[in-house]
């Protein structure tokens, strides 16, 4: 078996070396990597890449054993990664490169395409102000675009490799910097944006905004805590211990409760927005992607290592079902009408569609290789799935449970 010596390398170089070796392996092949340390940022990096690993300490360092899945490491390929839906049946998508696109959801055609970033990651939409925001970890920046024309309107620095932007109800743009332990906030000011960066904790990931338009919760995986932030005032309000490795959040429809997936201990935690822990339950190994049903009755948690999705009663956190997914379900998303849940499969050509009311699998649909995220039409009848390895957006008729189209991203 191959043994890769990453001792003496920086975190960035050690992670890159492991993933280069991972991509060079054949599916099913296993190798060991030796590292000086195995901190939270490297653990999350490998997990987000879909590289299943086991790690154990050895004299003077760590041994990390990795097994190659069918697909290369997520994030090392340049295809379309994120999709986002709007109220007028517009769909936006970005590739891990320069390009952002606007798609007409009805006709399934690309209507705008612009090169705006160095290495775009994810998008956020301010529908009221008709603005689209692009996190660009390649440039450590956020780019603000006109949502229709995709013409750049503003740009500001955001350290730490920004990945997952959000917009509050007051139009405040927030993005974490996982590598710098920061949250960068940008307030709309006089037709532009005024930004500031505040320290929040170790390895912050995917934040969520409350309905008040200014309060944001940030999961800090390295601290095991949710950090409550006054985004408008740029200050930390408090911290809530939730579990080992909090990464993604979902909110109840009334905004009173949050659910947090804790990737390192495989649990889900429910907290009130006032900071009280209301419950905690086992989900599965590498509990990660999470969403709540629009009516707030169920919570769905994707368990990356197990290739399953756990379905919980939102009130009691009783686990109602554990359903199989494709390999590495990077996205778990409930449709806006509450009838369906879509689980992607990065190391597969298919996605799974679940009947939410019956809590069972309804269909397995071939969409193309490397599916990551899903957006929906406003009525919930169509799903738009980013397929990074195939480099297209697949369109699914959810009622008919069939593939409608595959939208080519590049001309």
Secondary structure, DSSP 4 states (H G I P E B T S, - for coil): -EEEE-TT--HHHHHHHHHHHHHHSPTT-EEEEEES---HHHHHHHHHTT-EEEEEEETTEEEEEEE--SSPPTTSS-SEEEEEE-TTSEEEEEESSSEEEEEETTTTEEEEEEE--SSEEEEEEETTTTEEEEEETTTTEEEEEETTT--EEEEEE-TTT----EE-TT--EEEEETTTTEEEEEEEETTEEEEEEEE--TTB---EE-TTSSEEEEEETTTTEEEEEETTTTEEEEEEE--TTEEEEEE-TTSSEEEEEETTTTEEEEEETTS-EEEEEE--TTEEEEEE-TTSSEEEEEETTTTEEEEEETTT--EEEEEE-SSS---EEE-TTSSEEEE--TTSSEEEEEETTTTEEEEEEE--S-EEEEEE-TTSSEEEEEETTTTEEEEEETTTTEEEEEEES--
